[in-house]
Amino acid sequence: MSYMKRLTAPRSWSIEKKVNVWTTKPNPGPHSLDLSIPISTILRDYLKICDKVKEAKKIVNDGLIHVDGRVVRRHKWGVGLMDVLSIPSTKKYFRVILDKNGKLQFNSIKKAEAGWKLRRVEGKTTVRGGKTQINFHDGANLIYNKKCKVGDVFQIEIPSGKVKKVLEMKKGAHAYITGGTNVGKITKIIDNKEIRGTKVDEVICDGFETVKPYVFVVGDTKKSLITVEEDKS
């Protein structure tokens, strides 16, 4: 189906559930359904650029929306965690993050910041010729023969795909929490705990512990490359 009921929309969406019965369902893409939002919903319900899906379709079809530095002409394209959404005609740029309630939000950034994005290493595969393919959280892949490990994060220039920096998951590094009770926080890694057996490895952060998949490195030991809005509640 191209639509789904608002009441069944993922919890990560910040949309009004009872305004209308239906909302747009994102097409299958690099991000999972629960962590991606279609462009038409972003333009209408988040950024308030238009009032109807029909208007959102025209904006997208006119090539005014860029995702990760490339023009996207599909209004159902799912935009997800750490993606960069740009509207050059209005000089507006956004990075997708999670707030303290685990809901996807569009954090306003400067034009210079819109020239790169962060990609977390989810796995590595050996391909033809003995080369190593890095598999990222957003579905992107990269042939990379230098040393890195699962959990490290690449700062990637967009849209060229050039590697600017590799942020290691190590003691002292700044990290962004993407799940659990501390979701949405930027903290520092105190130590990594390897758990033997079938349990997931844990990471000790500043004041709490969480599982490794929830830790997204966003900076080195000196500073974080991203900022999040302060909790005003």
C-alpha positions as CSV (number, residue, x, y, z in Angstrom):
1,M,0.0,0.0,0.0
2,S,1.1,3.6,-0.7
3,Y,-0.6,4.9,2.4
4,M,-1.1,3.8,6.0
5,K,-3.3,4.8,8.8
6,R,-1.9,7.6,11.0
7,L,-2.8,5.6,14.1
8,T,-0.4,2.8,13.0
9,A,2.5,5.2,12.0
10,P,5.8,4.4,13.7
11,R,6.3,5.9,17.2
12,S,9.4,7.8,15.9
13,W,7.1,10.0,13.8
14,S,5.9,13.3,15.3
15,I,2.6,13.7,13.5
16,E,-0.9,14.4,14.7
17,K,-2.7,11.0,14.8
18,K,-6.3,12.2,14.6
19,V,-6.2,15.0,12.1
20,N,-6.6,12.7,9.1
21,V,-7.1,9.0,8.8
22,W,-4.3,8.3,6.3
23,T,-0.7,9.3,5.8
24,T,2.0,8.5,3.3
25,K,4.0,5.3,3.7
26,P,7.7,5.6,2.7
27,N,8.9,3.4,-0.2
28,P,11.4,0.7,0.7
29,G,14.9,2.3,1.0
30,P,18.1,2.4,2.9
31,H,16.4,3.0,6.3
32,S,13.9,0.9,8.1
33,L,10.3,1.9,8.3
34,D,10.4,2.9,12.0
35,L,13.4,5.2,11.4
36,S,12.5,6.9,8.2
37,I,9.9,9.5,7.1
38,P,8.7,10.2,3.5
39,I,9.7,13.6,2.1
40,S,6.0,14.6,1.5
41,T,5.3,14.1,5.2
42,I,8.4,16.1,6.2
43,L,7.4,19.0,4.0
44,R,3.8,19.1,5.2
45,D,3.8,18.0,8.9
46,Y,7.3,18.9,10.0
47,L,8.6,21.9,8.1
48,K,5.1,23.3,7.3
49,I,6.2,24.2,3.8
50,C,2.9,23.1,2.3
51,D,-0.6,22.0,3.3
52,K,-1.3,19.1,1.0
53,V,0.6,16.1,-0.4
54,K,-0.2,17.4,-3.9
55,E,1.8,20.5,-3.2
56,A,4.6,18.4,-1.7
57,K,4.7,16.3,-4.9
58,K,5.2,19.4,-7.0
59,I,8.0,20.7,-4.8
60,V,9.8,17.4,-5.1
61,N,9.1,16.9,-8.8
62,D,10.6,20.4,-9.4
63,G,13.9,19.1,-8.0
64,L,13.9,21.5,-5.0
65,I,14.7,18.9,-2.4
66,H,18.2,17.4,-1.9
67,V,18.9,14.4,0.3
68,D,22.6,13.8,1.1
69,G,23.6,16.3,-1.6
70,R,21.5,14.7,-4.4
71,V,18.2,15.8,-5.9
72,V,15.4,13.4,-5.0
73,R,12.3,13.4,-7.1
74,R,10.3,10.8,-5.3
75,H,7.9,12.2,-2.6
76,K,7.8,8.8,-0.8
77,W,11.5,8.6,-0.4
78,G,12.3,7.8,3.2
79,V,14.7,10.2,5.0
80,G,16.3,8.7,8.1
81,L,18.8,9.1,10.9
82,M,21.8,11.4,10.1
83,D,20.6,12.1,6.6
84,V,21.0,15.7,5.4
85,L,17.9,17.3,3.9
86,S,18.6,20.5,2.0
87,I,16.3,23.1,0.3
88,P,18.9,25.3,-1.5
89,S,16.2,27.6,-2.9
90,T,15.3,28.7,0.6
91,K,18.8,28.3,2.1
92,K,17.5,25.8,4.6
93,Y,19.4,22.7,5.7
94,F,18.6,20.0,8.2
95,R,20.2,17.0,9.8
96,V,17.9,14.1,11.0
97,I,18.4,13.3,14.6
98,L,16.3,11.7,17.5
99,D,14.9,13.7,20.4
100,K,14.7,12.7,24.0
101,N,11.5,10.7,23.2
102,G,13.1,8.8,20.4
103,K,11.2,10.7,17.7
104,L,12.8,11.8,14.5
105,Q,13.5,15.5,14.3
106,F,15.0,17.9,11.7
107,N,17.8,19.9,13.3
108,S,18.6,23.1,11.5
109,I,22.2,23.3,10.4
110,K,24.5,25.7,8.5
111,K,25.2,25.3,4.8
112,A,28.8,24.3,5.5
113,E,27.6,21.4,7.7
114,A,25.2,20.3,5.0
115,G,28.3,19.3,2.9
116,W,29.0,16.2,5.0
117,K,27.2,13.4,6.9
118,L,28.0,10.7,9.5
119,R,27.8,7.0,8.7
120,R,28.1,4.3,11.3
121,V,29.9,1.1,10.3
122,E,27.5,-1.8,10.7
123,G,29.6,-4.6,9.1
124,K,32.5,-5.4,6.8
125,T,32.5,-7.8,3.9
126,T,35.4,-9.2,1.8
127,V,34.6,-8.8,-1.9
128,R,36.4,-9.8,-5.1
129,G,40.1,-9.1,-5.1
130,G,40.4,-9.4,-1.4
131,K,39.1,-5.9,-0.9
132,T,37.1,-4.9,2.2
133,Q,33.6,-3.4,1.7
134,I,32.3,-1.3,4.6
135,N,28.5,-1.5,5.2
136,F,27.0,1.6,6.8
137,H,23.8,2.2,8.8
138,D,22.1,4.1,5.9
139,G,22.5,1.3,3.4
140,A,25.6,2.9,1.7
141,N,28.7,0.8,1.0
142,L,32.4,1.8,0.6
143,I,35.5,-0.1,-0.5
144,Y,38.0,0.8,2.2
145,N,41.2,-1.0,2.9
146,K,42.4,0.9,5.9
147,K,41.8,-0.3,9.5
148,C,38.4,0.3,11.0
149,K,35.9,-1.6,13.2
150,V,32.2,-2.1,13.6
151,G,30.9,0.9,15.6
152,D,33.3,3.4,14.1
153,V,31.8,6.3,12.3
154,F,32.9,7.9,9.0
155,Q,32.5,11.6,8.3
156,I,31.6,11.5,4.6
157,E,31.7,14.4,2.1
158,I,28.4,14.5,0.2
159,P,27.6,13.9,-2.5
160,S,31.1,12.9,-3.6
161,G,31.4,10.1,-0.9
162,K,35.0,11.2,0.0
163,V,36.1,10.2,3.5
164,K,36.9,13.3,5.6
165,K,37.6,11.6,8.9
166,V,37.1,8.3,10.8
167,L,35.7,8.6,14.3
168,E,36.7,5.7,16.4
169,M,34.5,4.2,19.1
170,K,37.0,4.6,21.9
171,K,37.5,6.0,25.4
172,G,36.8,9.7,25.5
173,A,35.1,10.0,22.2
174,H,31.8,12.0,22.0
175,A,28.8,9.8,21.2
176,Y,25.1,10.3,20.4
177,I,22.6,7.9,22.0
178,T,20.0,6.5,19.5
179,G,18.0,4.3,21.8
180,G,17.0,3.4,25.4
181,T,16.2,5.7,28.2
182,N,19.0,8.1,27.3
183,V,18.1,8.5,23.7
184,G,18.9,11.9,22.2
185,K,21.8,12.6,24.5
186,I,25.4,13.5,23.5
187,T,27.8,12.0,26.0
188,K,31.4,10.7,26.3
189,I,32.5,7.1,26.1
190,I,34.2,6.0,29.4
191,D,34.9,2.4,28.4
192,N,33.8,-0.5,26.2
193,K,32.6,-3.7,27.8
194,E,32.9,-6.9,25.7
195,I,30.2,-9.4,26.7
196,R,31.0,-13.1,26.1
197,G,28.2,-15.3,24.8
198,T,25.1,-14.2,23.0
199,K,24.5,-10.9,24.8
200,V,25.2,-7.6,23.1
201,D,28.4,-5.7,24.0
202,E,27.9,-2.7,26.3
203,V,29.4,0.8,26.5
204,I,30.0,2.7,29.7
205,C,29.1,6.4,29.1
206,D,29.3,9.5,31.3
207,G,26.7,8.6,34.0
208,F,25.1,5.5,32.5
209,E,25.6,2.3,30.5
210,T,23.9,1.3,27.3
211,V,24.3,-1.4,24.6
212,K,26.7,-0.8,21.8
213,P,24.1,-0.6,18.9
214,Y,22.7,2.5,20.6
215,V,26.1,4.4,20.6
216,F,26.7,6.5,17.5
217,V,30.1,8.3,17.7
218,V,29.8,11.9,16.6
219,G,33.2,13.3,17.5
220,D,36.7,12.7,18.8
221,T,37.9,13.3,22.3
222,K,37.9,17.1,21.9
223,K,34.4,17.9,20.5
224,S,31.2,16.7,18.9
225,L,30.7,17.4,15.2
226,I,26.9,17.8,15.7
227,T,24.8,19.7,18.2
228,V,21.3,19.0,19.5
229,E,18.7,21.3,20.9
230,E,18.7,21.6,24.7
231,D,15.9,20.0,26.6
232,K,13.7,22.9,27.6
233,S,11.2,20.9,29.6
